Amino acid sequence: MPDVSRNEFTHRAFIVAAIAAALFILWHLGSILMLTFGGVVIAVVIRLAADPLAHLLNVRERWASVIVLLVIFSLLAVATYFFGNKVVSQFGELKQRLPQAFGQIMGYFGAGGEEPFEPEKVLSASRLITAASSTYTFAVDFILVLLVAVYLSFNPSLYRRGFLNLVPPKYRDQSCIAMSTAGEGLRGWLQGQLVSMATVGVLTGLGLWLVGVPLALSLGLIAGLLEFIPIIGPFLAAIPGILLALTVNPTAAVYAAVVYFAVQQLETNLITPLAQRWAVSLPPALGLVGLVIFGSLFGLPGLLFAAPLTVVLMVLVQRFYMSKQPLE
């Protein structure tokens, strides 16, 4: 074999090995990469308020982010002072009453002579240890996401330049365009999503309170937070509300289901179309596919951040593939 062919073969083999090694690393570091992306998402949320504030006050982006964080923490402190005890007590009561509601449902559908459902029998030492370990892991992951978000929001241009410096010079211009396109799409989707989350949380809590469902405040908060997860989030939010309503009476459970259904119809047919006038929309089918893929690959982090990651991929495909503008 001539030397040129041998060198070419070695070069191609090296490329294949490098790609395989990169895929191997991405596979094993997938959860960390998803958490990092979660930090990017939160940083974008902070920048949504910090950018106009920086222009308004004529200050640097770092100080605008600091002001936004101080305002957020101040609002959280005020909300905790006025509503914290009530929310904590409601969540504590929710934790106690959900097993009872589940046991009541089991009683409805179970045979008459069977032993009644007792939640305490389900618990075991190994499961308690697993729960404690999961709580610790979640706390560490949350701190990591929060730190990434804070550092990125303080000086995003620094990390942007650092990333572009890792890209070969001939691809930097297109990479810069890709980052800008992805950032704009993510910002637009988050704007619409935050509006939907706030509206769904308020309407759900108010509706459940009007029909007499207990713990309406905490249930509304859960509904608003789970609205961030497309498709399955609203269904997951409805489960505890309907279960708790069932502890009152079956009619209250029907009313609770009507509230959840009505709020989702309002969100789908009115709130989302209004938000899509100035925000990026995620097609439901595409959101479901992204949820299944990233949730299967990366577990809980993939499930939480599947929607924004799918939005980023969608706008990149629209920008560079469907518009016939290649990256090269």
Helices and strands as residue ranges (DSSP letters): H 3-28, H 30-57, H 61-79, I 80-84, H 85-109, H 119-122, H 125-154, H 156-165, G 169-171, H 172-210, H 216-226, H 232-248, H 250-266, I 267-271, H 272-275, H 284-304, H 306-317, I 318-322
